[in-house]
Amino acid sequence: MSKYKKAALHITFWFALIILWHLLSLVYEPEILPGPLYTLQGGYELFMDGTLLQYIGISSYRVLLGWTLGSLLAIPVGITIGKVHAIRLFAEPFLNFIRFIPPIAFITLFLVWFGIGETSKIMLILYATFFIVTLNTLTGVLSVEEDKIRSARSMGASEWQIVLHVIVPATVPYMFTGIRLAMGTSFMAIIGAEMIASNEGVGYLIWNSRLFFRTDWIFVGLLCLGLMGFLTDRIVGLIGRKLLSRYGVVSSNALRR
């Protein structure tokens, strides 16, 4: 399918979705289900007073910082756990236990431990990112063929050289997949944190709008979240395709061809 046909299909889909949204909004009052135009007016209000861009910037900063720190910590931890059998015996059951506890369950504890400032929110996103990237990296390390490691040893490679030149290159696609998956979890975590313990951010906008019964602002917040996540994922995917293609990293667009 040509790129023009794909673009036409995408435009048709979104146009049909907006029409459906408009038709459904006619059934209810704007306070229950605001239509596209009503939501656009609410977004314009927030944009003109500077609130919208400010909240988007704050939430994006929190997500990107916590996600970056979590990924940077998780990759070496995942490699270490996968490479050292003694560590894996103790760490793997713990990882498989704690990964079922959602980040939002730790909000209260993180507020107690790190206070109500930025640290607690960033640490929550770091937690949301860390275990996903660690588990994906660990899976990648364990999937490396033993023959490759033995071949490197037979040629005199040290354990450090094996990690650097055999394990890491083979694990890059798993790391990258974990990083992209963790981005979605990071957005979920920050919204929960901003709803409960913040007076800024998109999550705060969505939560606070209920007090004024401004469902149009809630829809604006939801649309902003979708766009923020979509654009961030596309940028990360583009970077991965450009810089990591030699390691077998491909974009979702390439997979659809």
Secondary structure, DSSP 8 states (H G I E B T S, - for coil): --HHHHHHHHHHHHHHHHHHHHHHHTTS-TTTS--HHHHHHHHHHHHHTTHHHHHHHHHHHHHHHHHHHHHHHHHHHHHHHHH-HHHHHHHHHHHHHHTTS-GGGGHHHHHHHH-SSHHHHHHHHHHHHHHHHHHHHHHHHHHS-HHHHHHHHHTT--HHHHIIIIIHHHHHHHHHHHHHHHHHHHHHHHHHHHHHS-SSSHHHHHHHGGGGT-HHHHHHHHHHHHHHHHHHHHHHHHHHHHHSGGGT---HHHHT-
